Amino acid sequence: MKTFDRETAEKIKLAVFDLDGTLLNEEAGLSDYTKEIINRAMDCGMEIVIASGRAYHTLPDEVVNIKGIKYAISSNGAVIYDNETKERIKSCTLTPESIESLFVIMENYDLPIEVFVDGEAHAEKDYAENAMKYGVPKRGAEYVKATRVPEEDIWSYIRSNINDIDSFDIICHSPEIRDEIADKVRAEVTEIYLTSSVPHLVEISYKDAGKASGLKYLSELLGVEREEIIAFGNADNDIDMLEFAGISVAVANASEGLIRTADIIADTNYNDGVAKVMSELLKYKV
């Protein structure tokens, strides 16, 4: 693993962490070592930011309750929350026109969908309660069941909230279907940001979303330059964020696209990869 020289380490003021597959371990939690390193970083004056594809109110309490973490980028950058007051400080919702175009595309597919509204995740009832039958791994299915608000008619729910959709996710049963739908969406739907954090999802937000967009907003709010940011991720939805940051770190279990983007390849998420890199950085912090 590449280590830091003093000059590089001393200028870093902000660390931004993706959660699933990056900061969180295989139990979707934080090790004691990772918690210790996060608190040490904040004691040294560093700003710690969360950046997740999750809706804000589905973020793990173990993370959002860490005292000193002030900001959370959620819904793939569509929404930023003040983590202390729980207020939305920036958001961008999909246009009704984009939603209508997605309706037309999805009429040709028998696939479940979910939407994020006001920090909550809403999904078709059958998917929310039985995600494994749609190809979601067991741990992911448990997470879906615990965090999704089940809707008997998700399309009616969307129409009733068409001006308030932060993110629109399509659950695909194979990477091939995911790629086919993603291509259709890119070709037929305007004003969108499209990404994928896991092989079974197409994740769609407004064109001004993206983790990099959220990070840029916070860096300007906090008066932090790009060169003063270190970013950590594991999936394709982290690529733009890592490209924006001065130092980019991919955990060893990251997607091929993210590995190619990163300056540093850390250990895996289940071996405290993030904490190990941060520990090296903190050797030069007072």
Sequence and secondary structure as in RCSB ss.txt:
>XXXX:A:sequence
MKTFDRETAEKIKLAVFDLDGTLLNEEAGLSDYTKEIINRAMDCGMEIVIASGRAYHTLPDEVVNIKGIKYAISS
NGAVIYDNETKERIKSCTLTPESIESLFVIMENYDLPIEVFVDGEAHAEKDYAENAMKYGVPKRGAEYVKATRVP
EEDIWSYIRSNINDIDSFDIICHSPEIRDEIADKVRAEVTEIYLTSSVPHLVEISYKDAGKASGLKYLSELLGVE
REEIIAFGNADNDIDMLEFAGISVAVANASEGLIRTADIIADTNYNDGVAKVMSELLKYKV
>XXXX:A:secstr
     HHHHHH  EEEE IIIIIS TTSS  HHHHHHHHHHHHTT EEEEE SS GGGS HHHHTSTT  EEEEG
GGTEEEETTTTEEEEE    HHHHHHHHHHHTT    EEEEETTEEEEEHHHHH GGGGT  HHHHHHHHHHEEE
ES HHHHHHHTTT  SEEEEE SSHHHHHHHHHHHHHH  SEEEE SSTTEEEEEETT SHHHHHHHHHHHHT  
GGGEEEEE SGGGHHHHHHSSEEEEETTS HHHHHH SEEE  GGGTHHHHHHHHHHTT  
